[in-house]
Amino acid sequence: MSESVVTMEKLVALAKQRGFVYPGSAIYGGLANSWDFGPLGTELKNNLRDWWWEFFVHQRTDMVGIDAAIIMNPKVWESSGHTANFTDAMVDCRKCKARLRADHLIEEQVPEIKVEGLPPEQLTIIMQEHQVKCPTCGSTDLTEARTFNLLFETSIGKTEKDRSVVYLRGEIAQSMFVNFKQVLETTRSRLPFGIASLGKAFRNEITPGNFIYRTLEFDLMEFEYFIQETEWKSTFEYWLAQMQQWLASMGFAPDQLRVREHTPEELSFYSKRTLDIEYHTPFGWKELFGLAYRTDYDLGKHMESSGEDMRYTDPQTGEKIIPHVIEPTFGLSRLVLMALLNAYQEEETVSAKGEKETRVVMKFHPRLAPYKIAILPLSKKEELQAIAKPLQERLTKRWYTTYDETQSIGKRYRRQDEIGTPYCVTVDFDSLEDKAVTVRDRDSMKQVRIPIDDLESYFEETFNW
């Protein structure tokens, strides 16, 4: 495994300076673990989202999509088991009042002890025996661990008397299960087939952190793939291979990835097998994607609770079954973080004056890059702008472009390197005569002269995804 030059401090600074991610509500002092995606972060996130939808939905004949409501009938969460089982073990520091996750404290301070699946009582004993400290103030005066539900509660109703408790969704999977029957009837799908969805989810995490890796609200992309029970093992392996293929196509380094199986103690209450595809971050191996075999738990539970018949009728035999489910899950917000980490490079270069410099370059796959092309007039003179501005208007109809005319051309190249723009198009004074421009490649820094009239065909061939 190669060592990365990026640290979280470097990445967070670049993300804020260049407009990828901002601290949320910053002018009012912010809000813990709340982040806003800036202009470049929004483009990167949308590019990831759109590529995911094309790869896993549009390029297949066995997948359909839905866009479901965030607030659902609370019976959905009761039936699925989330109101009872969607919990973490937490402790409070009696000195500074910090609220902390017990398992995370033990993992950080006593890493030789495995805590997956341990109940709060055992976590409390371990913390007391090993004098686990509050990371905020250093005190060992911690409360006993107790369970804490991760669902955000809110209420609906116009008056206090009429209000009833509802939840912000803690996952997006349940919308696909409760809509299974309607999707089946309206699309006339046949097993095996999938229902895909993406959107916001909310978890009242006790100790979120590590930039945008774990936040209170986040974006998920996932699908439920419905199958016969006998097909689950082969289908599970198929989707693992597809997830790995998509990562490879985006340019993720294989030595920065690994697959980790969940232990029996770790498995969620609905899962028979779960694994994570993890990425090697500056703060350790962390989950990037998840893959779970949820059996027929969810459809069975909703059928039992709602009284609706969730069975599938085999068109050949007439047999009625409750389909089993394979669930690939992709955290879009954390995928943005991993894409930033994966793209970050520092390279030693030599300036025009012969001085050694360090070039920071975000080597995004061109399809992910926020801007595909930067238009750079060599100066602000009107005759160059008369070529450069119409050129941007022309190219941006096909590929999202940016325009930069401030500071030296070298500094402008470096700025575009730092935001990952694959190509810079420089309009210079020779352009007035030869009707051509200089195209610079981000990764190789090589430059070629291209006639202005040939730019569309040049980039069509270059952007060949």
ABEGO torsion letter per residue (X at the ends): XBBBABBAAAAAAAAAAAGABBBBGAAAGEBBGBBBBBAAAAAAAAAAAAAAAAAAAAABAABBBBBBBABBBAAAAAAAGAAAABBBBBBBBAAAGBBBBAAAAAAAABAABBABGBBAAAAAAAAAAAGBBBAAAGBABBBBBBBBBABBBBBBEABAAABBBBBBBABAAAAAAAAAAAAAAAAGBBOBBBBBBBEBBBBBBABBEGEAABBABBBBBBBBBBBBAAAAAAAAAAAAAAAAAAAAAAGBBAAABBBBBBBAAABBAABABBBBBBBBBAAEBBBABBBBBAEAAAAAAAAAAAGBBABBBBAAAGBBBBBBBBBBBBBAAAAAAAAAAAABBBBBBBBAAGBBBBBBBBBBBAAABABABBBBBABABAAAAAAAAAAAAAAAAABBBBBBABEBAAAAAAAAAAAGBABBBBBBAAAAAAGBBBBBBAAAGBBBBBBAAAAAAAAAAABAX
